[in-house]
Structures are given as C-alpha cells and as structure tokens.
Amino acid sequence: MILAGDFTLIAMIGKTKVKLFFLLFLTASNAFPQPDSTLSVDELLEKLRDGEISMETFEEAIMAAEASGARLSFVAQEELKIDSVSETQIPLYFNLGSQYSLVPQKDSRNYFTFKCPAKNSFGFFAEGVKTPTERELSLRRRGTWFTQNGWGLRAGNFDYEWGQGLILGRGFYPLSSASKPDEFTNSIAFPAFTRYNGALGRRTLENFLLEAFGSFDKSEAHEDLLGAGGAAYFRKNFEAGAMVGSEELKNRETQAKKTFPFASLHVRFKLREAEFSGETGYLDKKSAGYIFSALAKHGFWKSEFVFWNYNSGLLIHSGGPSFGDYRTQEIEEVDFSYRTPRSQTKGFFWSESWRPSDQWSFASRIGFWGPLGEKLNRHRFHVSSRYRPAKKLGIHGSWTKSDFSDTLEARQRWQGRVSTDYEFGEKLHLRFTGEMSKGFLGFRGEALSARLRWAQNRLALTTWGKIGERTDRATNRFYYIFYLEERLKIYPELVFMARLSKDFNRSLSNKPSTFLRVELARPW
C-alpha cells in the first residue's frame, strides 16, 4: 500500500514476524537481506520506542494482520495483548500522486492507492500507476475482504502463508510483471504484481480453523492454477494443522502441463518461556523438506534458532527462511524457469537480542547455509547496537560480513554502518549516517547521508541527502541523491506532500535526474 509517510509500509504478521517493505528508501539496516525484509515483534516495538513509527501505525499493522487471518505467536500474543476493535463506519484511506520529470527524456507517472482498513468487517484496496508510454492505467494489485462472526473471505490479490511457509508462503511473484504481455498490462483479472490471485475462505470455530483457497494467474507464456484446503486445531499453548492441495503449470504455446500435489503438516507449542514450531511437507511425490524453530524470551533477553532443509526443487510458492543465495530452477516439461533461494538448500541461523534498559540494546545473528549434500560453507555474521546516552542524542552501529556463492563465483562482503541522531528540540531533528562496504572483484563503497527535519503545527519540512562512491575493477561509480520535502496537514486526516528530488549515478548516465512529486493522502 502506498502511504504518505517517510516510507511505504505493508505490514503483515505471520507467526513471530512482521514483514515491512520499504519501497521508497530503507530507514534501518537489514541484518539478513532476503526477498522480504523481516523484523521480529521485538524489533518493531523498538522502532516504536525510538519514534521511527507511530503507535497508530503499529496498532494498524497488528490489527491488519489479525483481520487477514495471520496468527501471532504465543509469545507475541502475551506481549502485545491487542484486542480487536469493532467499528461500523468504513473510513477510506487513499493516496493520489504524480511524479513529474524535469528532464525531458525521463518518464513521469501518476499513481494511486485506495484502502479501507482491515479492522472493519468489510474492506477493499487497489493500487495503480500510469506512465506516458501507456495509454491506459496499469493496475498493480486489487482485492476485497469480508470478516464477521468467525467467517472470512478474501477475493482478488492476497498474501498467504501456511505454517512456516515451507510450501505456501509469501515468496516471490511466480509470474511477475516482467513476464506479463502488453494485453495483460491493464488487465483487471491479472494485475502486474500477483502473488496469489483468486479467493480465500476461512472459518474460525472455538478450537478449529478451516480454510481453503484457489488462485489463477497467467503471463504471456504460462498459466498457474493452484488450489488447497486445510484445517488446524489450537488451544492456549498448542496448535497443529494439515493442508493438502495441487498446482498445475501450463505452457500456453505448447499446451504442455505439469501437475504436482502437495501436503503439509505443522505443529507449534509453548513450554514455559519457550516456543517450538516445525513444519514438514510432501511435494510432487517426494519429501519437500522441513523447518524447525525455537524461540525463548525472558525479561530483556530473547533468543531464536531456525533450521531448514528444502529437499524439493519445485518450491515455487515457498516463503520460508532463506538467505540471498539465489539459483535458477528449471521445470523442463513446461519450459518454466525461476530464481529462488529456497530449493535444494539447508541452513540455520541463531539470533540473540538484549535490551537491559531504554538507553541501550544489542543484537547479533549468525547463519550458515549451503546446497544439499555439501557442507554449510556459506555464512553471515551480523551485530548491531543502539545507545542513547541522553534523551536528545542517540547512536546506532551495525556490522555485517557475508560469504556466499551463486552460479558464477564465490563472493564475500562486509558492511559497516554508524548513525547518530540529535534532537535540538521538539521541532528540529538531525541524523547523520556513514556507511562503508568491501567485497568481491575489488568492490568497495563509501557513503555519507544526513537528514534534517523541522515540524511545527501542521507543517513539516524534511531535507535528506546522500553522497557516495562505489569502486570495482570495471569502473568508478560516483553518485548522489537529494530531496527537499514538505508535508502540510490540511485537515486532521488529510495531508498534502510535495517533494523535489535530484539524483545522479555515473555508471548509468552523466546527466542528473530531477523529479517533482506531489501527493494528496489520508494515510492509515
């Protein structure tokens, strides 16, 4: 959903994770880059304490997840204790915007988002964009939902995760916008970004959950038909569920088909201050693998361990844990190929976090993974710490080292980042950030950025800039990014934004790009 804020937030909570997609720019460093940036509930709460997100945004994210049917972990349920809110009114949130290029050869565009919030029994959303090269509007996503008295129905585009995402999860988009032909660009039936496209039904009873869904999508060359149904039994500290289904891939040119059934079983339970969960599955007449996780929390300390083993090479819709070690999988029967980090791999990660006081916190993660039948020879280490010696001054530092491989060569990289922020008062806030990285093929990069924000009454002014240089054996790539933005609260729930931005990248062009963006929004 496109929001009028410092970043775009799409929040969905599945188990102990809140998935946040920062579409404009990343406001915090990521320990484990994946297709989806993931933050634990504790990390989301920390952002709330540090003022990076508002309480309203936090509560909306939780309720949106619960209304969509996602089930929080037992640990998160006890910590958050958020009750559902009943409302009869249906407020409409929206974002209408245009981006104008001040350089003739660059494309301008118009875009929109409409959303009725998920805390109501009925809601809908739609996202679209139009560029001068397209005669009609390009629809990105659309959908609607209805929830009441234990019944739930979603139609259109929806995100879905069963268990820990071993077979069905929020992975990549199988038939992405890049593979859509011109005839589908403006299609209401098959929008550009379609992870699941169809209908999802859910019925919640006292101790049972029943759900079923069907999804159909197609691109210029392929069709993807998917259907599944499952049931789960849950008590206060226990949950177990099973699902069965089938998927059919079809080559539209040759009419060749590939059909494979699947099944999944997942269990999770809580024992004192620890929670354990696991999932195993069957796919295309053989084991799909398994995922196991353990989570413990006590006072200011939290520890988590996750281990996975993906046996199958057909994990098209998997959204389980992984690292950024992508490989291409081929389904020869229908001439279908896709890139995934989740097929034919095994690995684990272990994370620790401490927050003994409001002034100081520390977190670490270590992970190892590799192809099946080989040693766990890829690794990633990450440590970060946040320290606020005074109410107005904060310091945050992080360091990450990765060693991974793809189909071409072994790659190594480390990255360090330090940020400081200072509040001159309630109206003026300043943040400095320095980054340094080094890696494969002589790659090296440094960057400095700063953000200054001033707010008074209904007006907020923000200026942000970043300057850096990346070097490898091929070329030196100097770049800079800068924007000046104003936000005016016209009414208590209506915001106007104007942003003037300029960016330059020597590796792409020797001419800077300049854009003016304007938005009118009622942010949720």
N, C-alpha and C positions, 0 to 999 in steps of 0.2 A: 504494500500500500504506500502511495506517495504522500508523505506528510510535510507540513510546513514546520520544520524544526532544523536543528543543526545537522541531523542525519535522518535517513529514512529507516524506519523500523518496521519489520514484520515479525511479530512475536508469536511463537507457538511453543508451548511447553509440552515436552514428551518425556515422561519419566522424570529424571532429575535435571533436565537440561532446558534452557531457554535459548531458542535459536534467534539470533539477531543478524539481519542482513543490512550492512551499512553501505547503501548504494551511492551516496554522494562522496563521503570520504570516511576513512576509519578513524574513530576517535580514541581508540585504545589499541595497544599492540596485541597481536594474537600469538599464543604460545604454539599452537598446532594448526597451521594453515590447512584447511580442508575445503571441500566444495561448499560447505556451510560453516560459518564461524560460530562456534558454540561457547556459551558461557554457562557455568553452573548457577544454581539458585543463589549460592553464597556470593558469587561474583556480581550477580545482578543486584543483590542487596548492598554490596559495597559501592557500586556505582550510584545507588540511591543515596547512601550516606554521604558520598563525596559530591553530590549535587550534579552528577553528569546526566541523570534522568530525573524526572519529577515523580512524585508519589502518584499523581494521576496516571501518568504513562505506565508506571509499574503495576498499578491495580488493573488498568485496562488490559495489559498484557496477560496477567494471570486469569482474569475473567474470560478473555477471548479464547485462551487455551482450554479452559474448563468447558466453555459453551460448545467448542468444536469437538468435545469428547475425549480430549487428551487427559490422561490420568497422571496426577502428580505422584512422585514417590512418597512412601510413608514418612520419610524424614522431612520432605518439603511440606507435606500436609500439616504436620505438627508445628513446624516452624512458622508457616505463613498464616494458617488459621483464617483464611479468607472465605467468607460466606457469599453465596450467590445473591445478587441484587435483583429484585423484581421491579420492573418498570412497565408501565402500559404505554407510555409515549415512545415514539420511534424517531429520535433525532437523526438528522442526516449530516454526516461529515463529508467534506469534499475538498478537493484541491484542483484548481484550474490554473494552468500556467502556460507561458510561452517563452521560448528562448530564441532571441534574435541574434544572428551573426552580424557583426560589424565588419567582417571581411567577406567580400562577395563570394569567394569560392567555397565557403563553409556553409553547411546546411543549418537552417533554422528549423524549429519544430514547435508544435503545440501539443499539450498533453493534459490528461485529466485523470482524476480518481474520485469515485463516489463510494461511500461506505456507510452502511447502517451498522452500528456497533453490535458485537456478538452477545452482549449481555441482555439483549432483548430476545423475545421468543421468535421474532421474525427479523431477517436481515438480508442484505444483499451487498455486493461490491462489483465494481467494474473499473478497469484500467485501460487506457488507450493512448495512442500517440499518432500524430500526423506530421509528415515532412513534405517539403515542396516537391520531392520526387514521386510522391504517392498521391493519386487523385482522391482516394478515399481514406477514411480513418482506419488505422491498423489497431485492432483490438488485441491487447496483451493477455488479459485474464478477465473472467467474469464468473459470477456464481451467486447462489442464494441459499439460505438455510432456514429451517424451522425447528424449534425445540419447545416441547411442552409436555408436562406430566410423564416424564420418562421416555418420551419419543423424540427422535432427532432425525432430520433429513437434510442432506446437502445435495445440491444439484449444480452442474456446471464444473468449473475448475475447483479442485480441493486438494489439500495436502493430507497425507495419510501415513500412519506408522503402526505396525503391529508388533507387539513385543518390544524387542530391542532393535528392530529394523533389519534383521538378518536377510529376509526375502523381500518384504514390503516395507518401504520407508521413504523418507524424504531425500532421495538421492538426486541425481542429475535429471534433466529432461530428456527422455529417450528419443523423442522426435522433436528436436529443438527447432527454434525459429530459423536457424541457418539452413535447415533441410526442407522448409516449407516452400512450395512453389508460389508463384505470383497469384494463382487463383485462390490460395488459402490465406494470403496476407491479410485480407479484410474480412475473413470468414468469421461469422458468429459461432458456427459449430466447432471450428478448430482454431482457437486463438493461437498467438505466436508462442506463448510460454505455457505449455500444457504438461504438468506432471501427471495428474490424474484428471480425466475428463469424462464425466458421466453422472452417476448418482450414488450416494452413500446413505444407507439407512441404519439406524441404531435404536435399540430398545433396552432401557435400563430397568431392571427389577430390583427386588430387595437385596439379593446376593448374586445376581446374574447380569451379564451383559451380552446381548445378542446383536450382531451387526453383519451386514452384507453390502457389497458394492460391485458396480460394474463400470468399466472405463473403456473408452474407444477413442483412438486418435489415429491420424494418418498424415503422411507427408507426401512428397512427390513420388517417392519410390516404395514406401512401405505402409502397412496398416498394423495397428497394435490393438488387439482385443483382449481384455483382462476381466476376470470375474472371480470373486471369492466370498466366503462366508465363514464366520467364526463365532465362538461363544467363550465366555470367561466366567469363572466363579471367584468371588472375592469376599474376604472378611476383613476385620480391622487390620490385621498384620499379615495377611496372606492373600495371594492371587495366583490363579492358574488358568490358562486358556489354550485353546486349539483352533486352528484355522486350516481350511482346505480351499483350493482353487485351481484355476488353469489359465494359461496365457497362450494366445495364438499370434504369431508373427506371419505376415503375408507380404510377399513381393508383388506389387501391383502390376509390374510389367510381365513377369513370367508366370504369375498365379501360383507359384510355389508357396507352401505353407510349412511352418514349424510349430508344433503344439507340444507344450510340456506342462504336466500337472505339478502341483506343489502342495506342501503341507508344513505346518509349523506348530510347535508346542513351546510355550514359555511359562516360567514359574518365577515368582519372587516372594520373599517373606522377610519379616523383620524379627530380629532376635536382640532384645535389649536395645543398645545404641548402634547396632549394625544392621545393614540391609543387604540381602543377597538376591541376585536375579540371574536368570540364564534363559537361553533360547536355543533350540536345535531345530533343524528342518530337513525336508526332503524335496528335491527338485530334479525333474527330468530323470526319474528312475534311479536316483542315487542321492547320497547324503549331500546336503547343501553346506554343512558345517555347523558351527556353534559359537555362541558368545556367552561369556560369563563375566559378571561384575560384582564387586563388593564395595560397599560404602559405609564408613563409620564416622560419626560426629560426636564430639564431646566438648562442651564449653566453647573455647575459642579455637579448637583444633578440628580439622577434618581431613580424612584420608580416603582415597578412592583407588581401586585397582580394576582394570578391564583387560580381558584376554579374548582374542577372537581367532577363529580358524575358518577360512572360507574355502571349502573344497570345490565348489562348483565354478564353472566358467560362464554361467548364464545368469549371474546376479544382476539383471538389468535394473530392477527397481529397488535394490538394496540401499538402505540409508544407515547401515551400521557403522561402528567406529572404523577409522582408517587414517592413513597418512597420505601425503601428496605424492605418492609413488605410482603414477598412472601407467597403464599399459592398454594396448588395444586388444579387444576380444572380437573374434570372428564367428558368425553363425553362417556357415557355408551354404546350408540348404536354401536360405532365402537371401543370400548375399547381403547380410546385415552386419555392420561393424560399429563398435562404440568404444569409448575410452572410459576406464573405470579404475579406481584404486582398490577395489574390493574383491576381485576374482583371483582365486588361486594364491591367496596370501595368508599368513598367520602373523600374529604380533601381540604386543601388550603395551600398556602404559600405566604408570603409577604416579599419582599426584598427591601432594601434601600442601595444606594451607593453614596458616596460623594468623589470628588477629587477636593478640592479647589485650589490645587497647584500641580506642578510637584513633589514636595518633599513629599506630604502626601496624603493618601487616606484611606477611611474607608468603610466597607461594613457589612451589617447584614442581616440575614434571619431568619424567624420564620415560622414554619409549623406545622399544626395539621391534623391528618387523622385518619380514623378508618373504620370498616365494616359498611355496610348499616344497618340502624335500631339501631345503637348504638351511643353513644357519641363519639366525636373526642378525644379519650383518648390516642392516640399516639402523640408524639410531637418531634420536633427537633429545637434546637436553635444553631445559628452559628454567630460568629462575627470574623472579621479579619481586620487587619490594616497594612499598609505599610508606612514606614517612611524612608526618605533618607536625613539625616541631612547634609551630604556632598556629593560631586559628587562621591567620591570613596567608601563611606560607606552606606549600606542600611540595614534596619531591617524590618522583616516581622513576624507578630504573628497572630495566629488564635486559637479559642476555640470553640468546638462543644459538645453539650450534646444531646443525643438521648434517647428516651423511646419508645420502640416498642415491638411488640409481634409476635410470629409465632404460629405454631400449638402445640408447646410444653410448652412454658412458657413465662412469661413477661421478658423482657430484658432491661437493662439500661446501658448506656455507655457514658463517656465523654472523650474527647481527646483534648490535648493542644499541640501546636507546635510553636517553635520560630526559625527563621533563621536569620543569619547575613551574609552579603557578603561584601568583601572588594577588591577593585581593586588597586593593587600595581602599576599598570601602564597599558598601552595598551596591554601588552603581558601576564600579570600574574593576575589571578583572583582566589579568595579563598572564599568558602562558608561553614559555619557551621550550622548544624540543630540539634535541640534537640526535642524529642517527649516524651509525657507521656500520658498514657491512663488507664482507670479503668472501669470495667463493671461487668457483670453478673457472677455468680458462682465463685466469688473471682478472676475474671480475672484482671490482671494488667500487664502493659507493659511499658518499657522504652527503648529508643534507642538514639544513637548519630551517626551522619553521617557528613562527610566532603568531599568536592570536591575541587581539585586544578587543574587549567587549565592554560597551558602555550602555547602560539601561536606565531610563528614568520615565516614570509614569507609564505611558502606553508605547513609548518609542525605545527601540534597541538598535544600536549600531555595532557592527562587527567588522573588523578587518583581519584578514588572515593571509599569510604568505609563506611560501616555501621555496628554497633555492638549493640546488644540489648538482652533483656531477657523478656520473657512472662511467667506469672505465673497464674495457676488456681488451683482448688482443686485436679486435677489429677497429674499434673507434672510440673516441671520447664523446660522451653524450651529456652535454650541459643542459639543464632545464630549470625552469622556474614556473611557479603558479602563484596567482594573486587574486584576491577578490575583496570587494567592499560591498557590504550588505546592510540594508535597513529593514526593520520589521516594525510595522505600525499596527497596533491593536485598534481597529476601527470601532468595534463593539466588543463586549466581554468575550465573545466566542467567534470573532471574525478578524482575520489577520491579513494584512497586505505586505508582501515582500518584494523588494527589488534588489537585484544583485548584479554588479558589474564585475566581470572576471576576465583575466588575461593569462594565457599560458604559452609557453614556448618549449619545444623539445628539438634539439639539434639533430637527433637521429631520425626524426620524421620530416622536419621542414625547417627552413631558415627564416620562416615568417611566423610571428606570433599570432595566436588566435584570440579574438576578443568577442565576448558574448555579453548580452544583456538579458537577464532572466527576470520575469515578473510573475507573481503568483497571488491568487486570492484564495484563501483557505479557511475552513473551520476545522482545525486539527483535532484529532481524537486523542 
